[in-house]
Amino acid sequence: KPENSDQVALGWEYLLGSRFLFTQEFYYKRFGKQVDFVDGARLFANNELENEFAIGRGYGYGMEFGIEKQEGKLTGWLGYTLAMVRRTGFKPVDETRTFSGDENPYFPRYDRRHDLSLVLMYKLSKRLTISGTAVYGSGDRTWLPVGRFAFQDVYGADFEPIVPVFGERNAFRLPYFFRADAGLVYRFFPKWGESDLTLSIFNLTNRRNAFFLYLEPQYEESIDPETEPLAIPTGIKAKQVSLFPILGSLTWNFKF
């Protein structure tokens, strides 16, 4: 059966004069047939990939608030979301496999507690408009080890393989997310239609937001006069992968 969900929401809107619109909404959402990976999932060179999954359910609830300015030279909106998402009751497709968190509710990767967005547009003239966007949010959840051990005296190996010991699933959170964008639009009014030239700058502050973390074992070389050099494990280091530094674009749009 496919994934499914049910949602109940209660909200209200209030228009203050003709310029400001206030909105607020509370919601509860229930998820069914959710999919996650089992412990130690083997995703590559695996002819039985369907056995690497676990099926369960989840639920989420929260509150959304927004204020929008709809008229005047300066327009835009401010929005804030407070949300909680949990998953529970997961069972591996292959009953011989294990799944950490099958008894107690756990946080999925995309659980983001706080999300704040600001969008502003200012009309300098009939032709020229500037805009700015700022987004702040809690970091995504991630699963990190709480300990490690090393295999010793592995035949034929010149190092001791490190094995991480993972704790509670998705118990850690990545650093907060922040991104600011800016734009400048110049409009033309030709006889044959409409046209505009748009200059955009993405990730104005060049912040390297964490997309995910990967684990890299750390070693130091120990030289014993009576043996071959041996790489001794010293720990595991989590390294961050980020996407999209500051980027600029120039776009010409037209309609006729």
KOLLOLO-100558 format. One record per atom (N, C-alpha, C): atom name; y, x, z; chain. Coordinates in steps of 0.02 Angstrom, whole numbers, plus 50000, padded with zeros to 5 digits. Each point is the difference from the previous one (the first is absolute). Layout:
SITE	CA	Y	X	Z	A $
...
***
This chain:
SITE	N	49940	50042	50000	A $
SITE	CA	50060	49958	50000	A $
SITE	C	50063	50044	50000	A $
SITE	N	50054	49977	49968	A $
SITE	CA	50062	50040	49998	A $
SITE	C	50037	49997	50066	A $
SITE	N	50048	50045	50008	A $
SITE	CA	50044	49997	50058	A $
SITE	C	50041	49936	49999	A $
SITE	N	50015	49974	50060	A $
SITE	CA	50039	49938	50004	A $
SITE	C	50046	50003	50060	A $
SITE	N	50048	49955	50001	A $
SITE	CA	50047	49998	50056	A $
SITE	C	50031	49931	50007	A $
SITE	N	50020	49983	50061	A $
SITE	CA	50036	49938	50015	A $
SITE	C	50062	50019	50040	A $
SITE	N	50055	49966	49986	A $
SITE	CA	50063	50016	50034	A $
SITE	C	50036	49937	50022	A $
SITE	N	50028	50003	50061	A $
SITE	CA	50042	49948	50027	A $
SITE	C	50068	50031	50015	A $
SITE	N	50054	49968	49978	A $
SITE	CA	50067	50027	50011	A $
SITE	C	50048	49945	50021	A $
SITE	N	50048	50019	50041	A $
SITE	CA	50052	49955	50023	A $
SITE	C	50067	50037	49994	A $
SITE	N	50047	49972	49962	A $
SITE	CA	50063	50035	49990	A $
SITE	C	50059	49952	49995	A $
SITE	N	50060	50029	50001	A $
SITE	CA	50060	49960	49993	A $
SITE	C	50053	50041	49964	A $
SITE	N	50048	49965	49970	A $
SITE	CA	50057	50031	49966	A $
SITE	C	50064	49968	50025	A $
SITE	N	50053	50041	50004	A $
SITE	CA	50065	49973	50021	A $
SITE	C	50054	50032	49957	A $
SITE	N	50039	49958	49967	A $
SITE	CA	50054	50024	49956	A $
SITE	C	50065	49995	50039	A $
SITE	N	50031	50058	50011	A $
SITE	CA	50064	50004	50036	A $
SITE	C	50056	50003	49948	A $
SITE	N	50036	49945	49993	A $
SITE	CA	50051	49997	49948	A $
SITE	C	49966	50002	49931	A $
SITE	N	50029	50037	49955	A $
SITE	CA	49970	50007	49933	A $
SITE	C	49979	50071	49986	A $
SITE	N	50006	50044	50051	A $
SITE	CA	49988	50071	49987	A $
SITE	C	49937	50028	50033	A $
SITE	N	49983	49976	50059	A $
SITE	CA	49945	50032	50037	A $
SITE	C	49942	49952	50008	A $
SITE	N	49940	50025	49985	A $
SITE	CA	49939	49961	50008	A $
SITE	C	49955	50036	50051	A $
SITE	N	49983	49965	50055	A $
SITE	CA	49956	50028	50050	A $
SITE	C	49930	49969	49991	A $
SITE	N	49948	50041	50004	A $
SITE	CA	49932	49975	49995	A $
SITE	C	49957	50032	50055	A $
SITE	N	49952	49962	50025	A $
SITE	CA	49952	50026	50048	A $
SITE	C	49934	49965	49991	A $
SITE	N	49945	50037	50005	A $
SITE	CA	49934	49972	49990	A $
SITE	C	49950	50033	50046	A $
SITE	N	49955	49959	50028	A $
SITE	CA	49944	50024	50039	A $
SITE	C	49936	49982	49962	A $
SITE	N	49951	50044	50002	A $
SITE	CA	49939	49987	49961	A $
SITE	C	49938	50025	50037	A $
SITE	N	49944	49971	49981	A $
SITE	CA	49934	50023	50022	A $
SITE	C	49955	49998	49939	A $
SITE	N	49963	50054	49989	A $
SITE	CA	49958	50004	49941	A $
SITE	C	49930	50023	50020	A $
SITE	N	49950	49968	49970	A $
SITE	CA	49930	50017	50015	A $
SITE	C	49966	50024	49936	A $
SITE	N	49963	50056	50005	A $
SITE	CA	49968	50030	49941	A $
SITE	C	49924	49994	50007	A $
SITE	N	49967	49988	49944	A $
SITE	CA	49927	49999	49999	A $
SITE	C	49972	50046	49946	A $
SITE	N	49938	50022	50010	A $
SITE	CA	49966	50044	49952	A $
SITE	C	50041	50063	49984	A $
SITE	N	50027	50031	50052	A $
SITE	CA	50037	50062	49991	A $
SITE	C	49952	50059	49992	A $
SITE	N	50022	50051	49965	A $
SITE	CA	49957	50056	49982	A $
SITE	C	50030	50065	50029	A $
SITE	N	49957	50041	50029	A $
SITE	CA	50020	50066	50024	A $
SITE	C	49942	50048	49990	A $
SITE	N	50012	50065	50009	A $
SITE	CA	49948	50050	49991	A $
SITE	C	49962	50011	50066	A $
SITE	N	49936	50013	49995	A $
SITE	CA	49960	50018	50058	A $
SITE	C	50018	50070	50023	A $
SITE	N	49975	50019	50058	A $
SITE	CA	50011	50068	50024	A $
SITE	C	49967	50050	49953	A $
SITE	N	50036	50053	49984	A $
SITE	CA	49972	50052	49957	A $
SITE	C	49984	49977	49930	A $
SITE	N	50041	49955	49973	A $
SITE	CA	49986	49972	49933	A $
SITE	C	49999	50056	49947	A $
SITE	N	49950	49996	49957	A $
SITE	CA	49993	50048	49944	A $
SITE	C	50023	49965	49936	A $
SITE	N	50058	50018	49976	A $
SITE	CA	50031	49964	49945	A $
SITE	C	49991	50034	49932	A $
SITE	N	49975	50061	49999	A $
SITE	CA	49992	50037	49938	A $
SITE	C	49926	50017	49989	A $
SITE	N	49981	50001	49936	A $
SITE	CA	49931	50016	49981	A $
SITE	C	49950	49958	50040	A $
SITE	N	50014	49935	50002	A $
SITE	CA	49959	49954	50039	A $
SITE	C	49980	49941	49955	A $
SITE	N	49935	49993	49988	A $
SITE	CA	49976	49946	49957	A $
SITE	C	49992	49934	50038	A $
SITE	N	50009	50001	50065	A $
SITE	CA	49995	49939	50041	A $
SITE	C	50064	49990	50039	A $
SITE	N	50055	49997	49964	A $
SITE	CA	50066	49995	50031	A $
SITE	C	50008	49936	50041	A $
SITE	N	49963	49948	49982	A $
SITE	CA	50007	49937	50036	A $
SITE	C	49978	50006	50073	A $
SITE	N	49961	50051	50016	A $
SITE	CA	49977	50009	50069	A $
SITE	C	50051	50036	50044	A $
SITE	N	50057	50019	49971	A $
SITE	CA	50051	50035	50037	A $
SITE	C	50053	49953	50029	A $
SITE	N	49988	49934	49994	A $
SITE	CA	50050	49952	50022	A $
SITE	C	49976	49960	50060	A $
SITE	N	50049	49973	50037	A $
SITE	CA	49987	49953	50054	A $
SITE	C	50044	49938	49989	A $
SITE	N	49974	49943	50020	A $
SITE	CA	50035	49936	49989	A $
SITE	C	50018	49970	50067	A $
SITE	N	50061	49974	50006	A $
SITE	CA	50022	49970	50062	A $
SITE	C	50057	49952	49989	A $
SITE	N	50038	49988	50053	A $
SITE	CA	50055	49953	49996	A $
SITE	C	50061	50030	50035	A $
SITE	N	50056	49966	49996	A $
SITE	CA	50061	50025	50031	A $
SITE	C	50050	49945	50011	A $
SITE	N	50055	50018	50032	A $
SITE	CA	50053	49952	50012	A $
SITE	C	50066	50038	50007	A $
SITE	N	50054	49966	49986	A $
SITE	CA	50066	50030	50006	A $
SITE	C	50051	49947	50021	A $
SITE	N	50052	50021	50033	A $
SITE	CA	50053	49954	50021	A $
SITE	C	50065	50039	50007	A $
SITE	N	50055	49964	49997	A $
SITE	CA	50063	50034	50006	A $
SITE	C	50059	49955	49989	A $
SITE	N	50058	50032	49993	A $
SITE	CA	50064	49964	49993	A $
SITE	C	50042	50036	49948	A $
SITE	N	50034	49961	49958	A $
SITE	CA	50045	50028	49949	A $
SITE	C	50069	49970	50010	A $
SITE	N	50051	50042	49996	A $
SITE	CA	50069	49978	50008	A $
SITE	C	50042	50028	49944	A $
SITE	N	50046	49961	49973	A $
SITE	CA	50042	50024	49947	A $
SITE	C	50069	49969	50001	A $
SITE	N	50050	50037	49976	A $
SITE	CA	50067	49975	49992	A $
SITE	C	50025	50023	49931	A $
SITE	N	50027	49955	49962	A $
SITE	CA	50021	50015	49931	A $
SITE	C	50072	49978	49989	A $
SITE	N	50040	50045	49971	A $
SITE	CA	50069	49984	49980	A $
SITE	C	49998	49985	49926	A $
SITE	N	50019	49940	49981	A $
SITE	CA	49988	49977	49932	A $
SITE	C	50062	50000	49956	A $
SITE	N	50060	50006	50029	A $
SITE	CA	50061	49996	49961	A $
SITE	C	50047	50057	50018	A $
SITE	N	50049	50013	49955	A $
SITE	CA	50048	50053	50012	A $
SITE	C	49984	50063	49961	A $
SITE	N	50046	50048	50004	A $
SITE	CA	49988	50063	49965	A $
SITE	C	49941	50038	50031	A $
SITE	N	49992	49995	50066	A $
SITE	CA	49944	50031	50034	A $
SITE	C	49946	49948	50014	A $
SITE	N	49942	50010	49972	A $
SITE	CA	49943	49956	50012	A $
SITE	C	49940	50042	50021	A $
SITE	N	49949	49967	50025	A $
SITE	CA	49940	50035	50020	A $
SITE	C	49962	49963	50054	A $
SITE	N	49951	50033	50029	A $
SITE	CA	49961	49968	50053	A $
SITE	C	49970	50053	50046	A $
SITE	N	49986	49977	50060	A $
SITE	CA	49967	50040	50052	A $
SITE	C	49938	49963	50023	A $
SITE	N	49943	50033	50000	A $
SITE	CA	49938	49968	50021	A $
SITE	C	49961	50042	50049	A $
SITE	N	49969	49967	50048	A $
SITE	CA	49959	50035	50050	A $
SITE	C	49935	49962	50010	A $
SITE	N	49945	50037	50004	A $
SITE	CA	49934	49971	50011	A $
SITE	C	49966	50034	50058	A $
SITE	N	49974	49961	50047	A $
SITE	CA	49959	50024	50055	A $
SITE	C	49930	49971	49989	A $
SITE	N	49951	50044	49991	A $
SITE	CA	49934	49975	49979	A $
SITE	C	49944	50037	50037	A $
SITE	N	49944	49966	50006	A $
SITE	CA	49939	50027	50030	A $
SITE	C	49940	49980	49957	A $
SITE	N	49957	50047	49983	A $
SITE	CA	49940	49986	49961	A $
SITE	C	49941	50032	50035	A $
SITE	N	49945	49962	50008	A $
SITE	CA	49939	50026	50031	A $
SITE	C	49940	49980	49958	A $
SITE	N	49947	50040	50006	A $
SITE	CA	49936	49985	49967	A $
SITE	C	49945	50001	50053	A $
SITE	N	49947	49962	49987	A $
SITE	CA	49946	49996	50049	A $
SITE	C	49936	49975	49966	A $
SITE	N	49945	50008	50036	A $
SITE	CA	49936	49972	49977	A $
SITE	C	49971	50031	49938	A $
SITE	N	50011	50064	49988	A $
SITE	CA	49976	50032	49939	A $
SITE	C	49927	50021	50008	A $
SITE	N	49960	49985	49948	A $
SITE	CA	49930	50019	49998	A $
SITE	C	49986	50037	49935	A $
SITE	N	49966	50058	50004	A $
SITE	CA	49984	50037	49939	A $
SITE	C	49954	49960	49954	A $
SITE	N	50010	50007	49935	A $
SITE	CA	49955	49969	49951	A $
SITE	C	49930	50029	50009	A $
SITE	N	49996	50066	50009	A $
SITE	CA	49937	50034	50015	A $
SITE	C	49993	50003	50076	A $
SITE	N	49952	49964	50028	A $
SITE	CA	49993	49995	50072	A $
SITE	C	49982	50065	50034	A $
SITE	N	49979	50051	49961	A $
SITE	CA	49984	50065	50030	A $
SITE	C	50063	50042	50011	A $
SITE	N	50057	49978	49974	A $
SITE	CA	50063	50037	50008	A $
SITE	C	50038	49974	50060	A $
SITE	N	50051	50037	50020	A $
SITE	CA	50039	49981	50059	A $
SITE	C	50073	49988	49980	A $
SITE	N	50034	49961	50042	A $
SITE	CA	50070	49986	49988	A $
SITE	C	50036	50001	50067	A $
SITE	N	50045	50048	50010	A $
SITE	CA	50039	50004	50062	A $
SITE	C	50050	49942	50002	A $
SITE	N	49999	49963	50053	A $
SITE	CA	50045	49943	50007	A $
SITE	C	49968	49934	49984	A $
SITE	N	49933	49998	49996	A $
SITE	CA	49967	49937	49983	A $
SITE	C	50002	49950	50057	A $
SITE	N	50011	50023	50061	A $
SITE	CA	50001	49955	50058	A $
SITE	C	50071	49979	50019	A $
SITE	N	50046	50049	50002	A $
SITE	CA	50068	49986	50022	A $
SITE	C	50048	49998	49940	A $
SITE	N	50052	49959	50004	A $
SITE	CA	50049	49998	49945	A $
SITE	C	50033	50069	49991	A $
SITE	N	50014	50017	49938	A $
SITE	CA	50033	50064	49986	A $
SITE	C	50056	49987	49950	A $
SITE	N	50044	50050	49992	A $
SITE	CA	50057	49994	49954	A $
SITE	C	49980	50024	49930	A $
SITE	N	50014	49962	49948	A $
SITE	CA	49989	50025	49932	A $
SITE	C	50054	50050	49982	A $
SITE	N	49990	50035	49946	A $
SITE	CA	50046	50053	49979	A $
SITE	C	50070	49972	49988	A $
SITE	N	50006	49940	49972	A $
SITE	CA	50065	49974	49981	A $
SITE	C	50036	49962	50056	A $
SITE	N	49977	50007	50062	A $
SITE	CA	50035	49969	50056	A $
SITE	C	50067	50035	50010	A $
SITE	N	50054	49966	49986	A $
SITE	CA	50068	50028	50008	A $
SITE	C	50038	49955	50048	A $
SITE	N	50015	50026	50059	A $
SITE	CA	50029	49959	50053	A $
SITE	C	50071	49977	49984	A $
SITE	N	50042	50046	49977	A $
SITE	CA	50070	49984	49987	A $
SITE	C	50017	50015	49927	A $
SITE	N	50040	49956	49970	A $
SITE	CA	50023	50011	49932	A $
SITE	C	50071	49973	49994	A $
SITE	N	50047	50044	49983	A $
SITE	CA	50071	49983	49996	A $
SITE	C	50026	50019	49931	A $
SITE	N	50031	49952	49966	A $
SITE	CA	50025	50012	49932	A $
SITE	C	50073	49977	49995	A $
SITE	N	50040	50041	49966	A $
SITE	CA	50071	49984	49989	A $
SITE	C	50016	50011	49926	A $
SITE	N	50029	49950	49968	A $
SITE	CA	50020	50004	49930	A $
SITE	C	50073	49979	49995	A $
SITE	N	50042	50042	49970	A $
SITE	CA	50071	49985	49992	A $
SITE	C	50021	50011	49927	A $
SITE	N	50043	49956	49975	A $
SITE	CA	50028	50006	49933	A $
SITE	C	50075	49986	50004	A $
SITE	N	50039	50044	49970	A $
SITE	CA	50073	49992	50001	A $
SITE	C	50026	50001	49928	A $
SITE	N	50037	49948	49983	A $
SITE	CA	50027	49992	49933	A $
SITE	C	50069	50031	49997	A $
SITE	N	50005	50061	49971	A $
SITE	CA	50064	50034	49996	A $
SITE	C	50046	49968	49948	A $
SITE	N	49971	49976	49946	A $
SITE	CA	50038	49966	49948	A $
SITE	C	49953	49955	49961	A $
SITE	N	50026	49970	49948	A $
SITE	CA	49958	49956	49959	A $
SITE	C	49944	50039	49968	A $
SITE	N	50011	50064	49988	A $
SITE	CA	49950	50041	49965	A $
SITE	C	49958	50043	50047	A $
SITE	N	50028	50021	50056	A $
SITE	CA	49968	50052	50041	A $
SITE	C	49976	49972	50067	A $
SITE	N	49937	50013	50017	A $
SITE	CA	49969	49980	50063	A $
SITE	C	49961	50058	50029	A $
SITE	N	50008	50012	50065	A $
SITE	CA	49960	50050	50035	A $
SITE	C	49953	49964	50048	A $
SITE	N	49944	50032	50015	A $
SITE	CA	49951	49969	50045	A $
SITE	C	49965	50053	50041	A $
SITE	N	49974	49979	50057	A $
SITE	CA	49963	50045	50043	A $
SITE	C	49944	49962	50036	A $
SITE	N	49945	50035	50011	A $
SITE	CA	49942	49970	50034	A $
SITE	C	49974	50050	50052	A $
SITE	N	49984	49975	50059	A $
SITE	CA	49970	50041	50052	A $
SITE	C	49941	49963	50030	A $
SITE	N	49945	50035	50008	A $
SITE	CA	49938	49970	50027	A $
SITE	C	49974	50045	50056	A $
SITE	N	49989	49970	50057	A $
SITE	CA	49969	50035	50057	A $
SITE	C	49939	49961	50022	A $
SITE	N	49946	50036	50016	A $
SITE	CA	49940	49966	50023	A $
SITE	C	49957	50046	50042	A $
SITE	N	49959	49970	50042	A $
SITE	CA	49951	50039	50038	A $
SITE	C	49951	50031	49951	A $
SITE	N	49973	50058	50017	A $
SITE	CA	49952	50033	49957	A $
SITE	C	49934	49963	49998	A $
SITE	N	49962	50011	49946	A $
SITE	CA	49934	49969	49995	A $
SITE	C	49953	50029	50053	A $
SITE	N	49947	49963	50013	A $
SITE	CA	49948	50023	50046	A $
SITE	C	49956	50053	49965	A $
SITE	N	49972	50044	50040	A $
SITE	CA	49954	50050	49973	A $
SITE	C	49947	50017	50052	A $
SITE	N	49945	50028	49977	A $
SITE	CA	49942	50016	50042	A $
SITE	C	49995	50076	50005	A $
SITE	N	50010	50027	50060	A $
SITE	CA	49999	50072	50010	A $
SITE	C	49948	50019	50052	A $
SITE	N	49975	50062	49996	A $
SITE	CA	49951	50023	50049	A $
SITE	C	50032	50014	50068	A $
SITE	N	49960	49992	50052	A $
SITE	CA	50022	50015	50068	A $
SITE	C	49965	50062	50027	A $
SITE	N	49955	50028	49962	A $
SITE	CA	49963	50060	50020	A $
SITE	C	49965	50031	49941	A $
SITE	N	49961	50053	50012	A $
SITE	CA	49964	50034	49947	A $
SITE	C	49943	50040	50030	A $
SITE	N	49953	50017	49958	A $
SITE	CA	49949	50049	50018	A $
SITE	C	49981	50038	49937	A $
SITE	N	49967	50057	50009	A $
SITE	CA	49983	50043	49944	A $
SITE	C	49925	50013	49999	A $
SITE	N	49971	50000	49941	A $
SITE	CA	49930	50021	49991	A $
SITE	C	49997	50076	50003	A $
SITE	N	49957	50026	50043	A $
SITE	CA	49994	50072	50007	A $
SITE	C	49935	50025	49969	A $
SITE	N	50002	50063	49978	A $
SITE	CA	49941	50034	49973	A $
SITE	C	49970	49960	49941	A $
SITE	N	50044	49977	49955	A $
SITE	CA	49976	49966	49940	A $
SITE	C	49974	50053	49952	A $
SITE	N	49938	49993	49978	A $
SITE	CA	49968	50051	49959	A $
SITE	C	50038	50009	49934	A $
SITE	N	50017	50061	49985	A $
SITE	CA	50032	50016	49936	A $
SITE	C	50074	49986	49998	A $
SITE	N	50030	49976	50054	A $
SITE	CA	50071	49984	50000	A $
SITE	C	50040	50055	50034	A $
SITE	N	50059	50016	49972	A $
SITE	CA	50043	50050	50030	A $
SITE	C	50056	49967	50041	A $
SITE	N	49991	49937	50017	A $
SITE	CA	50047	49965	50043	A $
SITE	C	49963	49946	50038	A $
SITE	N	50031	49973	50052	A $
SITE	CA	49971	49947	50040	A $
SITE	C	50033	49934	49981	A $
SITE	N	49964	49955	49967	A $
SITE	CA	50031	49936	49979	A $
SITE	C	50025	49960	50059	A $
SITE	N	50061	49973	49993	A $
SITE	CA	50030	49959	50052	A $
SITE	C	49987	49926	49985	A $
SITE	N	49978	49964	50051	A $
SITE	CA	49988	49928	49993	A $
SITE	C	50049	49963	50046	A $
SITE	N	50045	49959	49972	A $
SITE	CA	50047	49962	50042	A $
SITE	C	49965	49943	50036	A $
SITE	N	50024	49984	50059	A $
SITE	CA	49975	49943	50040	A $
SITE	C	50056	49948	50002	A $
SITE	N	49989	49943	49968	A $
SITE	CA	50052	49949	49995	A $
SITE	C	49997	49953	50060	A $
SITE	N	50059	49978	50021	A $
SITE	CA	50006	49952	50055	A $
SITE	C	50004	49929	49974	A $
SITE	N	50043	49961	50031	A $
SITE	CA	50007	49930	49980	A $
SITE	C	50029	49995	49930	A $
SITE	N	49973	49954	49961	A $
SITE	CA	50021	49992	49930	A $
SITE	C	50074	49980	49996	A $
SITE	N	50037	50038	49959	A $
SITE	CA	50071	49987	49987	A $
SITE	C	50042	49995	50063	A $
SITE	N	49985	50043	50049	A $
SITE	CA	50037	49999	50063	A $
SITE	C	50066	50038	49996	A $
SITE	N	50010	50038	49947	A $
SITE	CA	50061	50039	49993	A $
SITE	C	50044	49970	49945	A $
SITE	N	50064	50017	50004	A $
SITE	CA	50048	49973	49951	A $
SITE	C	50037	50058	49967	A $
SITE	N	50009	49995	49934	A $
SITE	CA	50038	50050	49963	A $
SITE	C	50073	49997	50020	A $
SITE	N	50039	50053	49985	A $
SITE	CA	50072	49997	50016	A $
SITE	C	50034	49941	49966	A $
SITE	N	50056	49980	50027	A $
SITE	CA	50035	49941	49974	A $
SITE	C	50020	50010	49927	A $
SITE	N	50008	49945	49965	A $
SITE	CA	50018	50001	49929	A $
SITE	C	50074	49984	49993	A $
SITE	N	50035	50040	49960	A $
SITE	CA	50070	49986	49985	A $
SITE	C	50016	50020	49929	A $
SITE	N	50035	49957	49965	A $
SITE	CA	50021	50016	49932	A $
SITE	C	50067	49966	49985	A $
SITE	N	50045	50036	49969	A $
SITE	CA	50065	49973	49979	A $
SITE	C	50008	50010	49925	A $
SITE	N	50021	49948	49965	A $
SITE	CA	50012	50003	49928	A $
SITE	C	50072	49980	49986	A $
SITE	N	50025	50022	49943	A $
SITE	CA	50068	49982	49979	A $
SITE	C	50001	49986	49926	A $
SITE	N	50047	49959	49978	A $
SITE	CA	50004	49983	49930	A $
SITE	C	50072	49986	49978	A $
SITE	N	50013	50011	49937	A $
SITE	CA	50065	49986	49970	A $
SITE	C	49988	49966	49933	A $
SITE	N	50030	49941	49990	A $
SITE	CA	49990	49961	49939	A $
SITE	C	50067	49990	49965	A $
SITE	N	50002	50018	49936	A $
SITE	CA	50060	49988	49959	A $
SITE	C	49981	49951	49945	A $
SITE	N	50035	49945	49998	A $
SITE	CA	49984	49946	49952	A $
SITE	C	50045	50002	49939	A $
SITE	N	49969	49988	49942	A $
SITE	CA	50036	49992	49937	A $
SITE	C	49996	49927	49980	A $
SITE	N	50049	49979	49961	A $
SITE	CA	50001	49932	49976	A $
SITE	C	50010	49999	49924	A $
SITE	N	49949	50021	49963	A $
SITE	CA	50006	50000	49927	A $
SITE	C	49996	49928	49973	A $
SITE	N	50020	49992	49938	A $
SITE	CA	49999	49934	49969	A $
SITE	C	49929	49974	49990	A $
SITE	N	49952	50046	49993	A $
SITE	CA	49932	49980	49983	A $
SITE	C	49956	49983	50061	A $
SITE	N	50026	50007	50061	A $
SITE	CA	49959	49984	50059	A $
SITE	C	50025	50032	50063	A $
SITE	N	49955	50027	50041	A $
SITE	CA	50017	50033	50063	A $
SITE	C	49967	50068	50003	A $
SITE	N	50033	50046	50035	A $
SITE	CA	49973	50068	50006	A $
SITE	C	50026	50032	50064	A $
SITE	N	49960	50044	50029	A $
SITE	CA	50023	50038	50058	A $
SITE	C	49966	50068	50003	A $
SITE	N	50034	50047	50030	A $
SITE	CA	49975	50067	50010	A $
SITE	C	49992	50010	50076	A $
SITE	N	49939	50018	50021	A $
SITE	CA	49984	50004	50072	A $
SITE	C	49979	50071	50019	A $
SITE	N	50035	50028	50049	A $
SITE	CA	49982	50064	50029	A $
SITE	C	49969	49987	50068	A $
SITE	N	49939	50024	50011	A $
SITE	CA	49965	49987	50064	A $
SITE	C	49978	50066	50030	A $
SITE	N	50005	50004	50066	A $
SITE	CA	49974	50057	50038	A $
SITE	C	49951	49974	50051	A $
SITE	N	49938	50023	49994	A $
SITE	CA	49945	49978	50044	A $
SITE	C	49990	50053	50054	A $
SITE	N	49991	49977	50063	A $
SITE	CA	49990	50045	50057	A $
SITE	C	50058	50048	50007	A $
SITE	N	50058	49972	50012	A $
SITE	CA	50063	50037	50001	A $
SITE	C	49999	50058	50050	A $
SITE	N	49967	49992	50056	A $
SITE	CA	49998	50052	50052	A $
SITE	C	49943	50049	49990	A $
SITE	N	49960	49990	49948	A $
SITE	CA	49943	50044	49984	A $
SITE	C	49951	50006	50059	A $
SITE	N	49993	49947	50038	A $
SITE	CA	49953	50000	50056	A $
SITE	C	49928	49999	49974	A $
SITE	N	49958	50043	50026	A $
SITE	CA	49930	50004	49981	A $
SITE	C	49959	49954	50045	A $
SITE	N	49997	49936	49982	A $
SITE	CA	49961	49952	50039	A $
SITE	C	49925	50014	49992	A $
SITE	N	49964	49992	50054	A $
SITE	CA	49928	50014	49999	A $
SITE	C	49962	49945	49962	A $
SITE	N	49963	50019	49949	A $
SITE	CA	49957	49953	49964	A $
SITE	C	49931	49998	50033	A $
SITE	N	49973	50059	50015	A $
SITE	CA	49939	50004	50039	A $
SITE	C	49993	50070	50028	A $
SITE	N	49953	50010	50045	A $
SITE	CA	49985	50066	50029	A $
SITE	C	49930	50021	49979	A $
SITE	N	49990	50065	49992	A $
SITE	CA	49933	50026	49991	A $
SITE	C	49989	50057	50050	A $
SITE	N	49937	50013	50015	A $
SITE	CA	49982	50049	50051	A $
SITE	C	49979	50065	49968	A $
SITE	N	50027	50054	50026	A $
SITE	CA	49984	50067	49973	A $
SITE	C	49976	50044	50058	A $
SITE	N	49936	50023	49998	A $
SITE	CA	49975	50044	50053	A $
SITE	C	50039	50066	50001	A $
SITE	N	50011	50026	50059	A $
SITE	CA	50035	50063	50009	A $
SITE	C	49950	50053	50024	A $
SITE	N	50003	50059	49968	A $
SITE	CA	49954	50055	50018	A $
SITE	C	50040	50064	50008	A $
SITE	N	49970	50045	50038	A $
SITE	CA	50026	50069	50003	A $
SITE	C	49940	50047	49993	A $
SITE	N	50011	50055	49966	A $
SITE	CA	49944	50045	49985	A $
SITE	C	49987	50046	50059	A $
SITE	N	49936	50003	50019	A $
SITE	CA	49978	50045	50053	A $
SITE	C	49954	50053	49970	A $
SITE	N	50017	50063	50011	A $
SITE	CA	49960	50055	49971	A $
SITE	C	49962	50035	50055	A $
SITE	N	49934	49996	49996	A $
SITE	CA	49956	50035	50046	A $
SITE	C	49971	50060	49964	A $
SITE	N	50007	50061	50027	A $
SITE	CA	49974	50060	49965	A $
SITE	C	49926	49995	49982	A $
SITE	N	49962	49960	50037	A $
SITE	CA	49929	49997	49987	A $
SITE	C	49980	49943	49954	A $
SITE	N	50047	49956	49982	A $
SITE	CA	49984	49943	49957	A $
SITE	C	50051	49994	49944	A $
SITE	N	49987	49953	49956	A $
SITE	CA	50048	49984	49947	A $
SITE	C	50060	49962	50030	A $
SITE	N	50057	50001	49966	A $
SITE	CA	50058	49961	50023	A $
SITE	C	49982	49926	50007	A $
SITE	N	50023	49969	50054	A $
SITE	CA	49985	49930	50014	A $
SITE	C	50064	49961	50012	A $
SITE	N	50007	49943	49968	A $
SITE	CA	50058	49957	50011	A $
SITE	C	49987	49956	50061	A $
SITE	N	50041	50010	50052	A $
SITE	CA	49992	49964	50063	A $
SITE	C	50047	49939	49999	A $
SITE	N	49973	49940	50014	A $
SITE	CA	50043	49940	50000	A $
SITE	C	50048	50000	50059	A $
SITE	N	50063	49983	49986	A $
SITE	CA	50051	49996	50052	A $
SITE	C	50026	49929	50010	A $
SITE	N	49986	49955	49954	A $
SITE	CA	50023	49931	50008	A $
SITE	C	50004	49964	49934	A $
SITE	N	50028	49940	50003	A $
SITE	CA	50010	49959	49940	A $
SITE	C	50074	49980	49998	A $
SITE	N	50031	50008	49942	A $
SITE	CA	50070	49984	49992	A $
SITE	C	50008	49941	49952	A $
SITE	N	50039	49950	50021	A $
SITE	CA	50014	49943	49956	A $
SITE	C	50061	50017	49957	A $
SITE	N	49992	49992	49935	A $
SITE	CA	50054	50015	49953	A $
SITE	C	50022	49936	49964	A $
SITE	N	50064	49995	49989	A $
SITE	CA	50030	49940	49972	A $
SITE	C	50007	50004	49925	A $
SITE	N	49985	49944	49966	A $
SITE	CA	50012	49994	49928	A $
SITE	C	50055	49948	49990	A $
SITE	N	50051	50019	49963	A $
SITE	CA	50057	49956	49986	A $
SITE	C	50008	49989	49925	A $
SITE	N	50028	49944	49982	A $
SITE	CA	50013	49984	49931	A $
SITE	C	50074	49989	49988	A $
SITE	N	50022	50013	49939	A $
SITE	CA	50066	49981	49976	A $
SITE	C	50057	50029	50042	A $
SITE	N	50024	50060	49983	A $
SITE	CA	50062	50026	50030	A $
SITE	C	50060	49964	49969	A $
SITE	N	50059	50028	50007	A $
SITE	CA	50059	49969	49971	A $
SITE	C	49993	49999	49923	A $
SITE	N	50013	49942	49971	A $
SITE	CA	49993	49991	49928	A $
SITE	C	50060	49962	49973	A $
SITE	N	50020	50017	49940	A $
SITE	CA	50055	49965	49967	A $
SITE	C	49978	49971	49934	A $
SITE	N	50033	49946	49980	A $
SITE	CA	49983	49969	49936	A $
SITE	C	50063	49969	49970	A $
SITE	N	50001	49998	49934	A $
SITE	CA	50054	49969	49963	A $
SITE	C	49969	49950	49951	A $
SITE	N	50021	49937	50005	A $
SITE	CA	49969	49947	49961	A $
SITE	C	50054	49961	49962	A $
SITE	N	49984	49984	49938	A $
SITE	CA	50044	49957	49960	A $
SITE	C	49963	49935	49986	A $
SITE	N	50029	49945	50022	A $
SITE	CA	49971	49934	49991	A $
SITE	C	50045	49959	49953	A $
SITE	N	49969	49960	49960	A $
SITE	CA	50039	49957	49956	A $
SITE	C	49963	49936	49985	A $
SITE	N	50037	49946	49988	A $
SITE	CA	49973	49935	49980	A $
SITE	C	50042	49972	49943	A $
SITE	N	49965	49970	49952	A $
SITE	CA	50037	49970	49944	A $
SITE	C	49963	49939	49974	A $
***
